[in-house]
Amino acid sequence: MASSLIYAKYASIRARTLQLIEPLSEEDCCVKSIMPEMSPVKWHLGHIAWFFETFILQHYEKPFKPFHPAFHTMFSSYNKSGQTHPDPLRGLFTRPSLSVIRDYCRTVDERMAQVLNYHADDKMVNTLTILGMNHERQHQELILTDIKHLLSQNPLNPCFIVAQDPAPTAPKYPLASAPPPLEWCHFEGGLVEIGYKGEEFSYDNESPRHKQYLLPYQLASRLVTNGEYLEFIKAGGYHNPSFWFSEGWDWIKAHRREHPLYWRGNNGSWQEFSLSGLALLDPSLPVIHISLYEAEAYARWSEARLPTEAEWEHAASQQKIEGCFAENNRFHPSTAVVTSRTEPAQLYGDAWEWTQSSYSRYPGYNPAKPNDHEPMSIVWDEAVGEYNSRSMVNQYVLRGGSCITPQKWIRASFRNFLPASTNWYFTGIRLARDAT
């Protein structure tokens, strides 16, 4: 791919990042939520620029001069690249100002254009740039998760308003209608292949493609809705330990959980906070912000289970990648549209779907290095290995993307991964069961 085409994509992704933060005040961008895992918007912007400066400009720009020497650690989250600041401290950075961070992004953009032009035929430069663009798409999603939690702490229940209407190519989805009945889609299983297959970008944790044997299984025709999850609550689901992992039971007791994260009870009725503000809970929409503990408990209560990641990928690989993604600028799930009794709906978009699979290496996995004899392969290892191979412990796999995920970031083999207690992500529930 010519460097000019790569830079055009780079510029488009950066424009989208800046568009997402346009509705926010400088104060919105500086403060972080009380949740330790989250970061201020301002830090995300600095980190995005840091990635390109650290892994590309530092090695290919001649002469190289950092925008600010302190930014090397201030905006780093990668242990192997040097000292980092823990997440909880990032909300203390009142300086540099947001305008300085914008200048940092702008100058990195200009320098990247020059490097890509000068090294147009350098495969490693192009490969690292494509990696950086995918990394930025990840942080677009994190910006929305983090700002949602921050705004939810405000008594004003502020509304996040996106800067423009849905993209012309984004499909329209119903905003509120009765969900179709939940049915079961049958899959024969057998010896199947999963893992990335193709020549485009993918993360190393999606490879190698390999065979797995699946017993016949069934997937629910759509995601679990708010109304269905409310029945679980009314049935005492949060007070019955028989549905919960022991660790999950300890978690809900320690955190006094009795409902999903952004639900608010009010005199017998329920409201839900979203990036559009506070509104009555819509029972037809998919339930989101569910931890693995809650998803597993609901599945047991429903006399079902969660799918394995191999089952999910086997089913999803047979479908087009379409759904309610970030491009819709809705930033909230849509009602399911079920058009077939044999193909499950909402496999892509709306909500990240928990699987019962622990995040681990595929058989034959080898951490990604484009060329082990290439001197820059260590840079690649630092850039991609930090949040893939080194994260393969105490986490579970999620699939499919969500309503805040860029659609171009998702493919059937894409593996997201989070700790079981995570409920601040846009996570939902897809039921599965053994075929009878």
Backbone torsions as a table, in degrees:
resi	resn	phi	psi	omega
1	MET	NA	130.0	-179.4
2	ALA	-63.5	146.1	-178.0
3	SER	-61.3	-32.4	179.3
4	SER	-63.2	-37.3	177.2
5	LEU	-69.6	-38.6	177.3
6	ILE	-63.1	-43.7	-178.8
7	TYR	-67.1	-33.5	177.0
8	ALA	-61.4	-41.8	176.6
9	LYS	-67.8	-40.6	176.9
10	TYR	-56.4	-48.8	-177.4
11	ALA	-65.2	-36.4	179.3
12	SER	-65.7	-42.8	179.1
13	ILE	-66.2	-41.3	178.4
14	ARG	-64.3	-38.8	177.9
15	ALA	-62.3	-38.7	178.1
16	ARG	-65.7	-40.9	177.9
17	THR	-58.9	-47.0	-178.9
18	LEU	-67.9	-33.2	177.0
19	GLN	-63.9	-40.6	-178.2
20	LEU	-61.2	-34.5	-176.7
21	ILE	-92.0	-3.3	-175.9
22	GLU	-56.9	-39.2	-178.8
23	PRO	-71.7	-8.3	-171.9
24	LEU	-90.9	146.2	173.4
25	SER	-80.2	167.9	177.0
26	GLU	-62.9	-35.2	178.3
27	GLU	-65.3	-40.6	176.6
28	ASP	-56.5	-38.4	-174.5
29	CYS	-79.6	-17.8	-175.2
30	CYS	-92.3	-36.4	-174.0
31	VAL	-83.1	146.8	173.8
32	LYS	-113.1	157.6	177.1
33	SER	-66.7	165.0	177.2
34	ILE	-71.4	-14.6	-179.3
35	MET	-73.0	125.1	-172.9
36	PRO	-59.0	-32.3	-174.9
37	GLU	-71.7	-12.2	-170.3
38	MET	-97.2	162.6	-177.0
39	SER	-134.6	155.1	175.9
40	PRO	-67.4	154.0	176.8
41	VAL	-57.0	-39.4	-178.8
42	LYS	-60.2	-38.0	178.2
43	TRP	-68.1	-41.7	178.0
44	HIS	-56.9	-44.6	179.3
45	LEU	-61.0	-45.8	178.9
46	GLY	-63.3	-38.4	-179.1
47	HIS	-66.9	-38.8	177.8
48	ILE	-60.0	-47.3	178.2
49	ALA	-65.4	-39.7	178.5
50	TRP	-56.4	-41.6	-178.1
51	PHE	-56.8	-49.6	-178.3
52	PHE	-69.5	-36.5	180.0
53	GLU	-68.8	-39.4	-175.6
54	THR	-75.5	-45.9	-171.2
55	PHE	-95.8	-12.0	179.5
56	ILE	-124.3	-60.6	-174.3
57	LEU	-62.2	-39.9	-177.9
58	GLN	-59.5	-27.4	-175.5
59	HIS	-103.8	-19.1	-173.9
60	TYR	-121.7	-13.6	179.5
61	GLU	-85.6	127.3	-178.7
62	LYS	-127.1	117.6	-7.8
63	PRO	-78.2	151.0	178.8
64	PHE	-93.4	131.5	174.1
65	LYS	-137.5	117.8	-178.0
66	PRO	-64.3	150.1	178.2
67	PHE	-59.0	-42.8	174.6
68	HIS	-153.6	127.8	-176.1
69	PRO	-57.2	-35.0	-177.3
70	ALA	-69.8	-20.7	-177.8
71	PHE	-66.7	-20.8	-178.8
72	HIS	-58.7	-36.7	176.9
73	THR	-101.7	-30.4	-176.1
74	MET	-60.8	-36.6	-176.0
75	PHE	-112.8	17.4	177.9
76	SER	-92.6	141.1	170.6
77	SER	-124.4	8.2	-174.8
78	TYR	-105.4	112.9	-175.0
79	ASN	-58.1	-35.7	-174.4
80	LYS	-73.3	-18.7	-178.8
81	SER	-87.3	-3.9	179.0
82	GLY	134.7	-174.3	-178.7
83	GLN	-59.5	138.6	179.2
84	THR	-123.0	160.1	173.5
85	HIS	-97.4	127.6	179.5
86	PRO	-58.7	150.6	-177.3
87	ASP	-50.2	-46.0	-175.4
88	PRO	-60.7	-22.5	-178.1
89	LEU	-82.1	-14.8	-172.9
90	ARG	-66.2	-25.8	178.2
91	GLY	-75.2	-4.4	178.5
92	LEU	-91.9	-2.9	-177.0
93	PHE	-84.1	81.5	174.6
94	THR	-71.2	-23.3	175.7
95	ARG	-126.3	144.8	4.6
96	PRO	-70.0	161.0	179.7
97	SER	-71.3	165.4	177.9
98	LEU	-60.7	-36.2	179.7
99	SER	-63.9	-36.0	177.3
100	VAL	-67.7	-39.2	177.8
101	ILE	-64.7	-38.6	175.9
102	ARG	-62.9	-40.5	176.6
103	ASP	-62.5	-39.4	177.9
104	TYR	-59.1	-48.7	178.3
105	CYS	-60.8	-43.4	-176.9
106	ARG	-64.3	-43.8	-178.8
107	THR	-69.4	-35.8	175.6
108	VAL	-63.8	-38.8	176.2
109	ASP	-58.5	-47.4	-178.5
110	GLU	-63.3	-41.9	-179.0
111	ARG	-70.5	-35.6	176.6
112	MET	-64.1	-39.1	178.4
113	ALA	-60.1	-41.2	-179.7
114	GLN	-68.7	-43.9	-179.2
115	VAL	-64.9	-42.9	179.7
116	LEU	-65.9	-33.6	177.2
117	ASN	-70.0	-43.0	-177.0
118	TYR	-72.3	-35.8	-177.3
119	HIS	-108.0	43.3	-174.1
120	ALA	-57.1	-31.2	-175.9
121	ASP	-102.3	8.4	-178.7
122	ASP	-86.1	111.9	-175.0
123	LYS	-63.3	-38.7	-178.2
124	MET	-66.8	-40.2	177.2
125	VAL	-59.3	-47.4	-179.7
126	ASN	-64.3	-40.2	-179.6
127	THR	-65.2	-44.3	178.5
128	LEU	-65.6	-35.2	178.1
129	THR	-66.0	-42.9	177.8
130	ILE	-63.2	-39.9	175.3
131	LEU	-59.7	-45.1	-179.9
132	GLY	-62.6	-35.5	178.2
133	MET	-67.2	-40.1	176.0
134	ASN	-66.6	-37.1	175.1
135	HIS	-60.9	-40.3	179.3
136	GLU	-67.2	-38.0	175.9
137	ARG	-60.0	-37.6	176.7
138	GLN	-60.3	-42.4	-177.9
139	HIS	-76.0	-21.7	170.2
140	GLN	-60.2	-42.8	178.3
141	GLU	-66.9	-42.1	-179.9
142	LEU	-66.0	-34.4	176.5
143	ILE	-58.3	-43.3	-178.4
144	LEU	-70.9	-38.7	177.6
145	THR	-65.3	-41.6	-176.0
146	ASP	-71.7	-40.5	-179.6
147	ILE	-70.7	-30.8	176.9
148	LYS	-62.7	-46.0	-178.8
149	HIS	-67.2	-37.2	178.1
150	LEU	-62.8	-48.9	-178.1
151	LEU	-66.5	-27.6	-179.6
152	SER	-68.8	-18.4	179.4
153	GLN	-83.3	-7.9	-174.2
154	ASN	-89.8	127.5	179.3
155	PRO	-59.6	-19.5	178.6
156	LEU	-76.7	-9.1	-176.2
157	ASN	48.4	55.0	-173.3
158	PRO	-64.0	153.3	-179.3
159	CYS	-102.3	131.0	172.7
160	PHE	-87.8	125.4	-178.0
161	ILE	-117.8	122.2	-179.1
162	VAL	-72.6	155.5	-170.4
163	ALA	-74.5	-18.9	-177.9
164	GLN	-150.0	168.8	-179.6
165	ASP	-71.3	168.3	177.1
166	PRO	-54.0	147.8	178.1
167	ALA	-57.7	145.7	-177.9
168	PRO	-55.6	-30.0	-177.8
169	THR	-88.0	-5.6	-178.0
170	ALA	-74.7	128.7	179.7
171	PRO	-68.3	152.1	178.4
172	LYS	-92.0	140.6	180.0
173	TYR	-127.2	147.4	-178.9
174	PRO	-61.3	138.8	-177.6
175	LEU	-86.7	-33.8	-179.0
176	ALA	-158.2	112.1	175.0
177	SER	-157.8	161.9	-179.1
178	ALA	-63.2	131.6	179.6
179	PRO	-70.5	149.1	175.6
180	PRO	-66.4	155.8	178.8
181	PRO	-57.9	145.4	176.9
182	LEU	-77.1	123.3	177.6
183	GLU	-123.2	177.4	-176.7
184	TRP	-116.9	126.9	178.5
185	CYS	-98.6	127.4	-172.9
186	HIS	-93.8	138.8	175.4
187	PHE	-131.4	133.2	-175.4
188	GLU	-72.3	-24.6	-177.8
189	GLY	75.5	-137.2	-176.5
190	GLY	96.1	-162.2	179.3
191	LEU	-84.0	113.1	-175.4
192	VAL	-123.4	164.1	175.9
193	GLU	-111.1	137.1	173.5
194	ILE	-132.7	164.8	-176.1
195	GLY	109.6	164.3	-173.6
196	TYR	-68.5	138.6	175.8
197	LYS	-135.4	113.2	-179.3
198	GLY	155.4	-174.3	-176.1
199	GLU	-115.1	-5.8	-179.6
200	GLU	-81.8	-174.7	-178.5
201	PHE	-66.9	141.0	167.8
202	SER	-153.2	158.3	176.0
203	TYR	-81.2	156.2	-176.5
204	ASP	-65.6	-23.8	-179.0
205	ASN	-74.2	-5.3	176.7
206	GLU	-89.7	-1.1	-174.9
207	SER	-128.2	163.4	-1.4
208	PRO	-81.8	158.9	173.4
209	ARG	-64.6	136.2	-173.1
210	HIS	-152.2	168.9	-177.1
211	LYS	-95.7	143.1	171.6
212	GLN	-138.7	147.5	177.8
213	TYR	-98.7	127.5	179.4
214	LEU	-115.9	131.0	168.8
215	LEU	-71.7	157.3	176.7
216	PRO	-54.0	138.2	-175.8
217	TYR	-144.9	169.0	177.3
218	GLN	-131.1	142.7	173.7
219	LEU	-116.3	145.1	175.5
220	ALA	-63.1	146.8	-175.1
221	SER	-70.8	-13.0	179.5
222	ARG	-159.2	177.6	176.5
223	LEU	-75.4	157.6	174.7
224	VAL	-68.1	138.0	-176.7
225	THR	-95.3	167.9	174.4
226	ASN	-58.8	-43.2	-178.6
227	GLY	-62.0	-40.7	178.7
228	GLU	-68.9	-38.7	179.0
229	TYR	-69.0	-32.6	177.3
230	LEU	-62.2	-34.5	176.4
231	GLU	-63.5	-37.4	176.1
232	PHE	-61.5	-41.7	178.9
233	ILE	-65.2	-47.4	-178.3
234	LYS	-63.1	-28.9	179.8
235	ALA	-80.8	4.3	178.3
236	GLY	84.0	23.6	-176.5
237	GLY	-57.2	-33.3	-179.5
238	TYR	-82.6	0.3	-178.6
239	HIS	-122.2	11.0	-179.1
240	ASN	-119.4	104.3	-175.3
241	PRO	-65.0	-15.0	-176.8
242	SER	-67.3	-18.1	-179.5
243	PHE	-91.0	-8.4	-167.1
244	TRP	-112.2	145.5	162.5
245	PHE	-57.7	148.2	178.9
246	SER	-60.2	-37.3	177.9
247	GLU	-67.3	-38.2	177.1
248	GLY	-66.4	-39.3	176.7
249	TRP	-61.7	-43.1	176.7
250	ASP	-62.5	-37.0	-177.9
251	TRP	-66.9	-46.8	-178.3
252	ILE	-68.0	-30.9	177.6
253	LYS	-72.4	-43.2	-179.4
254	ALA	-65.0	-34.7	-177.2
255	HIS	-103.3	5.3	177.5
256	ARG	53.7	46.5	179.9
257	ARG	-84.3	130.7	174.8
258	GLU	-136.6	5.9	-179.4
259	HIS	-170.2	167.7	178.6
260	PRO	-59.1	159.3	-169.0
261	LEU	-52.7	-47.7	-172.1
262	TYR	-99.8	13.5	174.5
263	TRP	-83.3	145.8	177.0
264	ARG	-135.8	120.9	178.4
265	GLY	-82.4	141.0	-178.1
266	ASN	-149.6	99.2	176.9
267	ASN	53.1	47.5	175.8
268	GLY	87.4	-8.2	176.7
269	SER	-112.2	166.2	-177.1
270	TRP	-122.6	141.8	172.0
271	GLN	-120.4	160.6	178.4
272	GLU	-135.0	131.9	176.9
273	PHE	-88.9	131.9	176.7
274	SER	-134.2	-177.6	177.4
275	LEU	-71.4	-2.7	171.2
276	SER	-100.4	8.8	179.8
277	GLY	101.3	-160.0	-176.8
278	LEU	-98.4	132.7	-179.0
279	ALA	-148.6	165.1	175.0
280	LEU	-59.8	142.0	179.0
281	LEU	-63.7	126.5	177.9
282	ASP	-92.0	111.2	-176.4
283	PRO	-67.2	-15.6	-176.4
284	SER	-84.4	-15.4	-174.4
285	LEU	-87.8	154.6	177.9
286	PRO	-60.9	139.2	174.0
287	VAL	-72.2	137.3	-179.4
288	ILE	-133.5	172.5	-177.3
289	HIS	62.9	50.0	-179.1
290	ILE	-110.5	130.3	174.9
291	SER	-75.5	165.2	175.0
292	LEU	-61.1	-36.9	178.3
293	TYR	-57.6	-46.9	-179.1
294	GLU	-68.1	-40.9	179.1
295	ALA	-61.7	-42.8	-180.0
296	GLU	-66.9	-41.1	179.9
297	ALA	-63.8	-42.5	178.8
298	TYR	-64.1	-41.3	-179.8
299	ALA	-62.1	-41.9	178.8
300	ARG	-65.2	-42.3	178.5
301	TRP	-60.7	-33.6	-179.2
302	SER	-84.4	2.4	-176.8
303	GLU	58.0	43.8	177.6
304	ALA	-138.2	-162.1	178.7
305	ARG	-150.5	175.9	172.6
306	LEU	-88.9	150.5	178.7
307	PRO	-72.0	157.8	167.1
308	THR	-79.9	161.8	179.5
309	GLU	-68.1	-29.1	177.6
310	ALA	-68.0	-40.6	176.3
311	GLU	-62.4	-45.6	-178.6
312	TRP	-60.4	-48.5	-177.0
313	GLU	-66.6	-37.6	178.3
314	HIS	-59.5	-42.3	179.4
315	ALA	-72.8	-44.1	-174.7
316	ALA	-70.5	-30.0	-178.3
317	SER	-66.5	-12.6	179.5
318	GLN	-94.1	4.4	-176.0
319	GLN	-124.4	158.5	174.1
320	LYS	-70.7	150.4	177.6
321	ILE	-86.9	93.2	177.6
322	GLU	-147.9	150.5	-177.7
323	GLY	163.5	-166.8	179.9
324	CYS	-87.4	99.9	-178.6
325	PHE	-113.1	-177.3	-177.2
326	ALA	-61.5	-28.7	-178.5
327	GLU	-61.0	-21.2	176.9
328	ASN	-72.7	-14.7	-177.7
329	ASN	55.6	26.6	176.4
330	ARG	-91.8	-40.6	176.5
331	PHE	58.2	31.6	176.0
332	HIS	-157.1	147.2	-177.1
333	PRO	-62.7	162.0	177.1
334	SER	-115.2	162.7	175.9
335	THR	-65.3	141.8	-179.1
336	ALA	-64.8	144.4	171.6
337	VAL	-118.2	102.3	-178.1
338	VAL	-97.2	117.7	-176.8
339	THR	-111.6	-5.0	-177.1
340	SER	-146.4	142.5	177.1
341	ARG	-80.9	-9.7	-176.7
342	THR	-110.1	-13.5	-178.6
343	GLU	-118.6	121.9	-179.8
344	PRO	-67.9	143.9	176.9
345	ALA	-91.8	163.4	173.6
346	GLN	64.5	22.2	176.5
347	LEU	-65.9	-28.6	177.4
348	TYR	-115.3	139.7	177.8
349	GLY	79.0	-173.6	-179.6
350	ASP	67.1	-69.2	-177.2
351	ALA	-148.2	139.3	171.0
352	TRP	-62.1	133.0	-174.5
353	GLU	-102.9	119.9	176.7
354	TRP	-63.7	142.0	167.3
355	THR	-117.0	166.5	177.8
356	GLN	-84.2	3.2	-172.8
357	SER	-86.7	129.1	172.7
358	SER	-68.5	144.2	178.8
359	TYR	-77.1	114.9	-177.2
360	SER	-151.0	176.6	-179.3
361	ARG	-70.6	143.3	168.9
362	TYR	-74.7	155.9	175.8
363	PRO	-56.8	128.8	-179.5
364	GLY	82.6	9.1	-178.2
365	TYR	-62.8	139.2	174.8
366	ASN	-138.5	124.7	-178.9
367	PRO	-50.3	139.7	-170.2
368	ALA	-68.6	127.7	167.9
369	LYS	-143.9	117.7	-177.9
370	PRO	-54.4	-34.3	180.0
371	ASN	-157.9	110.6	-176.1
372	ASP	-61.6	-18.4	179.5
373	HIS	-95.1	-4.0	179.1
374	GLU	-80.3	125.3	-179.1
375	PRO	-55.2	-29.8	-178.4
376	MET	-82.7	1.1	-178.2
377	SER	-64.2	-28.3	177.4
378	ILE	-65.5	-33.7	177.0
379	VAL	-65.4	-44.1	177.4
380	TRP	-60.2	-43.2	-179.4
381	ASP	-60.7	-41.8	178.5
382	GLU	-66.1	-38.4	-174.3
383	ALA	-73.6	-41.8	-174.2
384	VAL	-101.1	-32.9	-174.7
385	GLY	-70.1	-26.2	-174.5
386	GLU	-60.9	-37.5	-177.8
387	TYR	-115.0	16.9	172.1
388	ASN	-119.2	-82.3	-173.5
389	SER	-63.8	-31.6	-177.9
390	ARG	-82.4	-1.4	179.0
391	SER	-104.0	7.4	-172.7
392	MET	-83.7	63.4	176.8
393	VAL	-159.6	134.8	174.1
394	ASN	57.6	35.5	177.9
395	GLN	-137.4	160.9	-179.0
396	TYR	-123.7	153.8	-174.0
397	VAL	-86.9	137.6	171.7
398	LEU	-121.3	153.4	-175.6
399	ARG	-134.8	156.2	163.8
400	GLY	99.1	-18.5	-177.9
401	GLY	82.0	178.2	-177.3
402	SER	-143.0	-175.1	-179.8
403	CYS	-70.8	-6.0	174.8
404	ILE	-115.9	8.5	179.9
405	THR	-91.5	131.3	172.5
406	PRO	-60.8	129.0	-175.7
407	GLN	-60.3	-35.0	-177.5
408	LYS	-71.2	-6.8	179.5
409	TRP	-88.5	-10.8	-169.4
410	ILE	-107.6	144.4	172.4
411	ARG	-150.5	166.9	-175.1
412	ALA	-59.3	-32.0	-175.7
413	SER	-88.2	-4.0	-174.6
414	PHE	-65.3	130.3	-178.2
415	ARG	-115.5	111.8	169.3
416	ASN	-92.9	161.3	-177.2
417	PHE	-153.0	137.8	-176.5
418	LEU	-149.4	154.9	172.3
419	PRO	-63.8	155.0	-175.1
420	ALA	-61.4	-26.5	-176.9
421	SER	-83.0	-4.8	-173.9
422	THR	-67.4	122.9	175.3
423	ASN	-132.4	0.7	178.9
424	TRP	-84.1	-14.4	176.0
425	TYR	-79.9	163.6	-179.4
426	PHE	-82.4	73.8	-172.1
427	THR	-107.6	141.9	-180.0
428	GLY	-136.3	-164.9	-171.9
429	ILE	-128.3	125.5	168.2
430	ARG	-115.6	120.3	179.3
431	LEU	-81.8	152.6	175.3
432	ALA	-141.3	165.3	173.1
433	ARG	-160.5	160.1	176.5
434	ASP	-69.3	143.0	177.2
435	ALA	-71.9	139.4	-178.1
436	THR	-109.2	NA	NA
